[in-house]
Amino acid sequence: MEKKIQRVADILKKDDVKVTFFVGAGISTSCGIPDFRSPKTGLYSNLKRLQLPYPEAVFDIDYFRKNPKAFYTLAEELYPGKFVPSKFHYFIRLCQDKKKLKRCYTQNIDTLERLAGVKDEFIVEAHGSFAKNHCIDCDAEMATEELKEQMKSKIPTCAKCEGYVKPDIVFFGEALPPKFFDTWEEDSSSKMDLALVAGTSLAVYPFAGLPAEVSRDCTRVLINREQCGDFKTNPRKSDILLLESCDKVVEQLAKLLGWEEELNALVEQG
Ligand code: CNA
């Protein structure tokens, strides 16, 4: 493992080399936010109490129209504000500070990359976030304070048309934000040195298809508990597989880069 992490460090140490992150729920499990698919601890295996016809229904726009309660039960637990970033989130921030960050594509809706200090220009929230809220019928916006207030006693409802309001997180059956497609077009057609895929089962498309589109001269790294996606079905000779916990890997990586103290300082400052 150490040798493989050293290979990543050696690439990152080179002048002008930048890293592009592709991350998922696994970078936030150490913050106390369950992922979807981990057996026993994942959200999908703990959804029995919501009595869903199938687990993904909780994030399905058609199901939400008929039964918004399931999503709002979960939203109360997942709502940003209760959690602090992990070592991994701060590692992304440190890459930014060291001018080594090209972009951070995230499937997460917890906004912990922002909380760790990663700037908007570097973040692509492929599945949206809780930052804004809209009516699913007339698209009127509802302020977050109002949404939170209504959540205390009922399903948030539009003042204009009485449609249900939901945060702008992308549900199954909804389009991804234009920023996702525009930024990927820009990034995939320019130089990419290092693609670091972490904490994702690479199961949700189109996001899951990105690592396969990374150019052949770019080194792909997978930091995950399991081998998955294109790393499994179409492995490349140059791929680096680090099947370990995300925080542990960046802890070692920071050590090899000589960034350990700075990373710890960021974590401690919170
Ligand atoms: P997923 O399908 O649950 O996969 C998570 C992956 O991470 C699995 O392969 C796990 O083995 C792995 N994993 C879990 N913990 C760790 C760890 N500490 N170190 C290394 N690997 C770990 O989640 P994906 O992100 O792939 O699925 C995409 C969905 C999940 C997106 O639409 C998200 O919106 C959604 N989601 C987001 C959050 C969040 O915002 N924190 C939480 C739960 C689900």
Boltz pocket constraint, residues with backbone or C-beta under 6 A from the ligand:
constraints:
  - pocket:
      binder: B
      contacts: [[A, 23], [A, 24], [A, 25], [A, 26], [A, 27], [A, 28], [A, 29], [A, 30], [A, 33], [A, 34], [A, 35], [A, 36], [A, 37], [A, 38], [A, 42], [A, 43], [A, 107], [A, 108], [A, 109], [A, 110], [A, 111], [A, 127], [A, 170], [A, 198], [A, 199], [A, 200], [A, 201], [A, 202], [A, 203], [A, 204], [A, 223], [A, 224], [A, 225], [A, 226], [A, 228], [A, 244], [A, 245], [A, 246], [A, 247]]
      max_distance: 6.0
